[in-house]
């Protein structure tokens, strides 16, 4: 199908979520050949239909990704699927069986729907955590898709994303009902941030609960590659377009997704947006954080019969936070000319505008 041919229908699974809403905005602004964008989500937001334009109709579909018939019905008539629906949990808040059902079973449902309905193009939102950081603390600095790395999956979330990504890539080349071939690719964003990002809000709320004090202990030379959600959405748009036009190049391929955001630790990166709240830092030795992480993990299992104790700090989240992990998006540049849509100054300004809507905590008022 030519890039100039109008009237395409895109389905976004997880379309009402954090990334889904950024995808909607970027598609409406930058993709000229759409007639309909469907947002499929279990937690639907009907108000998103108000973003419809004279040219593009936005349709919100409530449904469960684990329900194969729901997925099939939502996909009917679509030309391309962006499969962004995912259950993210690295705190033991959700049973492993549920995570697998959503992330792996849901992906199987999407692939099967594409095959049954003859949908030729599928873009999968994977994650850097398919690769790492691993719990052994092995650094991955300026790595690409071919860089060797010792992958160790203990948490259900990265384990399920790795399995789902494998299913998507292996589905490339599958024969479809009614003729045609399924072409697939997968994108691996690093730590996503931006407007409406819940983890940044959690970081802020933690500071408010402690009266403005934040415990920090991650080594200051730790580097993470953070990527703005609008640029992740832009890469999805470019990948979807290129997958239609050059399936022989993108089919079966995986791409890291990063932009020009500065390399910093998660703590330092978040703090640059929260300076107005005058949070004060208490730096503790890294060994103390590891000790606390082990205690938290032990308390989680001991208290499991009574309550679900799931603090933000555990051995896995500390390993991720204290291990440098930065990637290169050169392959995406080579294969489909990906360059960030928003530069760092724009990313920072957009995110800061949202953060500035947070209520001032007690510590900020007193400062």
Helices and strands as residue ranges (DSSP letters): E 8-13, H 18-30, E 34-41, G 46-51, E 57-62, H 68-75, E 80-83, H 96-100, I 101-105, H 106-117, E 121-125, G 128-130, E 140-143, H 156-171, E 183-189, E 191-193, H 198-209, E 213-216, E 226-228, H 229-245, H 247-250, E 253-257, H 266-271, G 275-277, E 280-283, H 286-303, H 315-321, E 325-327, H 330-336, H 344-355, H 362-366
